[in-house]
Amino acid sequence: MAALTAENRRRAVQAARGDIPFDLLLANTRVIDMVTGEIRDADIGIVGSLIASVHPCGTWQHATDIHDLAGLLISPGLMDTHVHVESSHLPPARYAEIVVAQGTTTLFWDPHELANVLGVEGVRYAVQASRNLPLRVICAAPSSVPSTPGLEMSGADFAGDEMTTMLGWPEIAGVAEVMDMHGVLNGSERMQEILNAGLASGKLIEGHARGLSGAALQAYLAAGVTSDHELTSAADALEKLRAGLTLEIRGSHPYLLPEIVAALKTLPHLSSQITVCTDDVPPDMLLENGGIIALLNLLIEHGLPATDVLRFATLNAAIRLQRNDLGLIAAGRQADLVVFDSLERLHARRVYVAGRLTAQDGRLLTPIAAPADVTPPRDTLRLTPHDTGDFIMTIPGATQGRATLRHIRGARFTQWGDVEVDVRDGQVILPPGFSLIWVQHRHGRHEAAPRLALLEGWGELRGAIATSYSHDAHNLVVLGRDPVDMQLAANTVIASGGGMALAQDGQVLSHVAMPIAGMLSDLPPVELAAQFRTLRERSGEIVDWQPPYLVFKAIEGTCLACNAGPHLTDLGLTDGSTRQIVDPIIEYRDTSTINITS
């Protein structure tokens, strides 16, 4: 997207005065005014990428091109205040193909998934691959590389020097979500360096305040964090809003929206510090349901006025991102606009980006070319194929006996459990109702053996699921019960340079290759969405999903060691609450010898 020039602004001033024609006149619109909440008739004069004038209908007719919108509603372009593009498994150009046609014209991208694999070069790729798109991509400097130092190892380690470097780039608008809450609250040297670099830059500091309340929440804000998208309930949202955080209501947890909307409706007014974000949306849902547009429609369905909901995604978002050139239909702002025919259900009829008609009725008018001078990063799974024996849980030094083991209970909100198991020939016999989780470091930074733990609450998996996309360290993760299926799923992912695979009864049920950084695909969006949808649907043959927590998405987040409770990482069984690596063996009793007494 080309930068605004002084000449463009000079010409806009002339056109607003009536001295020269507009380049484009959008006639007979109904402008949704994000300042007053009014809907008013107006014409919009555009010069280059800039809105030059918003004036009564029919005031001016001199324009190179006139689009008569015949009373359709028009809003500023939609803005996504927190997103990991990597969760769509699409490179930026392909991602733009989908969301621009839906009305999203600006997003704030935290590329910490790429950074956890590739370090600073991953962020550089994100910036370079986002240039010259019909989508305004603003990047953040990832602070969570890794998200939980000492409990996991990703492909890089970021501290003060790395943050200072990235914050010096013009495309970087702030520090991305600060997930190491423990480090912030306890003053770790690394987090002090990261926060100080952000504060010194004068740029934003994004939060991840999951589960913080009371004094801990106040301390987190005092460190300089100013936003949060990790909302867990209506009470949590209100406490954070009252504390002064900008809320980023996210679409990736729709089960929370009814209670959050109900809570917001009790307030005397809706703050300018309420915004919206997608966070993580997989490719099939992004294509079929939408990104920000889907979230806005849900908020409207749950009872918020459409004008308020649109303000969350436009003016409020622009205020949050410190972009005074966006978020309003007003002279001097960028001409990023979306046209609707109704406020009952939002559907983008037309999308203008930087003053150009870019999409109409859900379709781009011109294909988007990926930057020719950017080489996507490949060959990032530094792993060799595994043997079946690598997926059998053993107890070192054990032969025959009984063992009491710590294990992981639950999906999104995990808890500790313990269970007694039989040990035969050194192998743990999986008890009924349990499965295994297996994690292998894939970045080549250490050679520790794969880690295994018992998993309760997922049932007895009828096959195996493997993924190289696993927040946030993105090591190779396999869930299953049968070693043959687990080996097949893992080796399928390794052979394709990354991705996800399902295996059952010695056969691959479904596979999506993601050879770019082990998380992005080369496929056109429609093909990728179809493959991903098939994989999601067939996963139900392996796991009995139980919404809202035990869902397909839980596969990608099951190793999030920054969250409270037990999680398995490449370094072992971890406790997110105490920040310790825990020995899974509580007790072992050898029964291989029998003492006979008379």
Secondary structure by P-SEA (a helix, b strand, c coil): cccccaaaaaaaaaaaaccccccccccccccccccccbbbbbbbbbcccccccccccccccccccccccccccccccccccccccccccccaaaaaacccccccccccccaaaaaaccaaaaaaaaaaaacccccbbbbbcccccccccccccccccccaaaaaaaaacccccccccccaaaaaaaccaaaaaaaaaaaaacbbbbbbcccccaaaaaaaaaaccccccccccaaaaaaaaaaccccccccccccaaaaaaaaaaaccccccccccccccccaaaaaaccaaaaaaaaaaaacccaaaaaaaacaaaaaaaccccccccccccccccccccccccccccbbbcccccccccccccbbbbcccccccccccccccccccccccccccccccbbbbbbbbccccbbbbbbbbbbbccccccccccbbbbbbbbccccccccbbbbbbcccccccccccccccccccccccccccaaaaaaaaaaaaaacbbbbccccccccbbbbbccccccccccaaaaaaaaaaaaaaccccccccccccccccccccccccccccccccccccccccccccccccccccccbbbbcc
